[in-house]
């Protein structure tokens, strides 16, 4: 964003890079012992859960361009992943659109380690993300939020409007080809080096202190403070 402003000849001294406040909200919503409202998540993560819950893959897939064969490919790759890795649990909050519901239930239903649940409210979602091993998604916001928690993101699209994550190494675009998606998931489950490379990459979207930088920037701009906030990098 700063580069685009400078390309438009905006004054450099009036530009402050703060990070996205969505990451501030994310950290505010995290809890050490979150009590899930969703009953399936309470069972999965509750005090009586088995110690070998396994690695959680969080899935969201609902975009219109993925209706039909692309979503079928996604679901078949997920089911095959669950069959190949006994220590993996897949949690998929399924969008209420019938085009999504019908495919997800037909292909993924009935598997003991694939949990098809209703859409979640914000606090359940972010705390589920915190407990997940990786995120497979076609949504936009998770591409910013998951890397802040050290979770690799596989994007079920051909392109993303958030290329900063791809450049930073926190996000990988897989598309919806079944074999390609299956291979990308397998790589992160089997290759710790590949996993760590994504999980430990710096999130380009913020560190949870955007609000603080915005406050400092406003005070500095109006000469109410001498200290200019350092740009988030």
C-alpha positions in Angstrom: 0.0 0.0 0.0 2.8 2.4 0.8 4.4 1.7 -2.5 1.2 2.4 -4.4 0.8 5.7 -2.5 4.3 6.7 -3.3 3.8 5.8 -7.0 0.9 8.3 -6.9 3.3 10.9 -5.5 1.8 11.0 -2.0 4.0 12.7 0.6 6.3 10.1 2.3 6.1 11.9 5.7 2.3 11.5 5.7 2.4 7.7 5.2 2.4 5.4 8.2 2.5 1.6 7.8 0.7 0.2 10.8 -0.4 -3.3 9.9 -4.1 -4.4 9.8 -6.3 -4.0 12.8 -7.9 -7.3 12.0 -4.8 -8.9 13.6 -5.4 -6.8 16.8 -8.9 -8.2 17.0 -7.7 -11.7 16.4 -5.4 -11.6 19.4 -8.0 -10.0 21.6 -10.3 -12.9 20.8 -7.9 -15.7 21.7 -8.3 -17.4 25.1 -6.1 -19.9 26.9 -9.1 -22.0 27.8 -11.8 -21.2 25.3 -15.1 -22.9 25.9 -16.5 -23.6 22.5 -20.2 -22.9 21.9 -20.4 -25.5 19.1 -21.1 -28.9 20.7 -19.0 -30.9 18.3 -16.0 -28.7 19.0 -16.6 -28.9 22.8 -16.5 -32.7 22.4 -13.4 -32.6 20.2 -11.5 -30.1 22.5 -13.2 -30.6 25.8 -11.6 -31.9 29.0 -12.7 -35.5 28.2 -11.1 -35.6 24.8 -8.7 -38.3 23.9 -5.0 -37.3 24.2 -4.5 -38.4 20.6 -6.9 -35.9 19.0 -4.3 -35.6 16.2 -3.5 -32.7 14.0 -6.4 -30.5 13.0 -6.9 -29.3 9.4 -9.3 -26.4 9.4 -11.2 -26.1 6.1 -13.4 -23.3 4.7 -14.6 -23.6 1.1 -17.6 -21.7 -0.1 -16.7 -19.3 -3.0 -19.0 -19.3 -6.0 -16.2 -20.0 -8.5 -15.6 -23.3 -6.6 -19.2 -24.6 -6.9 -19.5 -27.9 -8.8 -16.4 -29.9 -9.9 -13.8 -27.7 -8.1 -15.6 -28.3 -4.7 -15.9 -32.0 -5.5 -12.1 -32.1 -6.1 -11.5 -30.3 -2.8 -13.7 -32.7 -0.9 -12.2 -35.8 -2.5 -8.7 -34.6 -1.6 -9.8 -34.0 2.0 -11.4 -37.4 2.3 -8.3 -39.1 0.8 -6.1 -37.1 3.3 -8.2 -38.4 6.2 -7.8 -41.9 4.9 -4.0 -41.6 4.5 -3.3 -40.0 7.8 -4.8 -41.6 10.9 -3.6 -38.8 13.2 -5.4 -36.1 11.2 -8.8 -34.6 12.1 -10.5 -32.4 9.5 -12.9 -29.7 10.8 -15.0 -28.0 8.1 -17.6 -25.3 9.1 -19.9 -25.8 6.1 -21.5 -22.8 4.4 -25.3 -22.9 4.4 -25.5 -22.6 0.6 -27.1 -25.8 -0.8 -24.4 -25.9 -3.5 -21.8 -26.4 -0.7 -23.9 -28.4 1.7 -24.8 -31.1 -0.8 -21.3 -31.8 -2.0 -19.7 -31.7 1.4 -22.2 -34.1 3.0 -22.1 -36.5 0.1 -18.4 -36.8 -0.1 -17.2 -36.1 3.4 -20.1 -37.3 5.5 -19.8 -40.4 7.6 -16.1 -40.3 8.3 -15.2 -40.4 12.0 -12.3 -37.9 11.6 -14.1 -35.4 9.4 -16.3 -33.1 11.3 -18.9 -31.1 9.2 -20.2 -28.4 11.5 -22.4 -25.3 11.0 -20.7 -21.9 10.4 -19.0 -20.6 13.5 -19.1 -17.3 15.3 -15.9 -15.3 15.5 -14.6 -16.4 18.9 -15.1 -20.1 18.1 -13.5 -19.6 14.7 -10.3 -17.9 15.9 -9.8 -20.2 18.8 -10.3 -23.2 16.5 -7.7 -21.7 14.2 -5.3 -21.4 17.1 -5.6 -25.2 17.8 -5.3 -26.2 14.1 -2.2 -27.5 12.4 -2.9 -25.9 9.1 -5.6 -24.1 7.2 -7.1 -25.0 3.8 -9.4 -22.2 2.6 -10.8 -20.2 -0.3 -11.7 -17.2 1.9 -9.8 -14.0 2.2 -9.6 -13.1 5.9 -8.0 -16.4 7.0 -5.1 -15.6 4.7 -4.3 -12.7 7.0 -5.3 -14.2 10.3 -3.9 -17.8 10.2 -0.2 -16.7 9.6 -0.4 -14.5 12.7 -0.9 -17.7 14.6 1.9 -19.6 12.8 -0.5 -21.7 10.7 0.4 -22.4 7.1 -2.4 -21.5 4.6 -3.3 -23.4 1.4 -5.5 -21.3 -0.8 -8.1 -23.0 -2.9 -8.0 -20.5 -5.7 -6.1 -19.7 -8.9 -5.1 -16.2 -7.7 -5.4 -14.2 -4.5 -6.1 -10.6 -3.8 -3.6 -10.9 -1.0 -0.3 -11.5 -2.8 1.7 -10.2 0.2 1.2 -13.6 1.9 2.4 -15.5 -1.1 5.5 -13.2 -1.3 6.2 -13.7 2.5 5.8 -17.4 2.3 2.9 -17.7 4.7 0.4 -18.7 1.9 0.6 -21.2 -0.9 -1.9 -21.1 -3.8 -2.9 -24.7 -4.6 -6.0 -24.3 -6.8 -8.6 -27.0 -6.8 -6.9 -29.8 -8.7 -7.4 -32.9 -6.5 -3.9 -34.3 -6.9 -2.2 -31.0 -6.5 -4.1 -30.2 -3.3 -3.5 -33.7 -2.0 0.2 -33.3 -2.6 0.4 -29.9 -1.0 -1.4 -31.1 2.2 0.8 -34.3 2.3 4.0 -32.1 2.0 3.0 -30.1 5.1 2.0 -33.2 7.1 5.1 -35.2 6.3 7.9 -32.6 5.8 8.6 -30.7 8.9 11.1 -28.4 7.1 8.4 -27.3 4.6 5.9 -26.8 7.4 8.2 -24.7 9.5 9.2 -22.6 6.5 5.6 -21.4 6.2 4.7 -21.5 9.9 7.7 -19.4 10.9 7.5 -16.8 8.1 6.7 -13.3 9.2 3.1 -12.3 8.7 3.0 -9.3 6.4 -0.4 -8.2 7.7 0.4 -7.3 11.2 1.5 -8.2 14.7 -1.4 -7.1 16.8 -0.2 -3.6 17.5 -1.8 -1.7 14.5 -4.1 0.3 16.8 -1.2 1.4 18.9 0.7 2.6 15.8 -2.4 4.4 14.4 -2.8 6.3 17.7 0.9 7.3 17.6 0.7 8.3 14.0 -2.3 10.6 14.6 -0.6 12.2 17.6 2.6 12.7 15.6 0.7 14.1 12.5 -1.0 16.8 14.6 2.2 17.6 16.4 0.9 16.3 19.7 3.8 13.8 19.9 7.4 14.0 18.8 7.8 10.3 18.3 6.8 8.9 14.9 5.8 5.2 15.0 8.1 2.9 13.2 6.6 1.3 10.1 5.4 -2.3 10.5 7.7 -4.4 8.3 
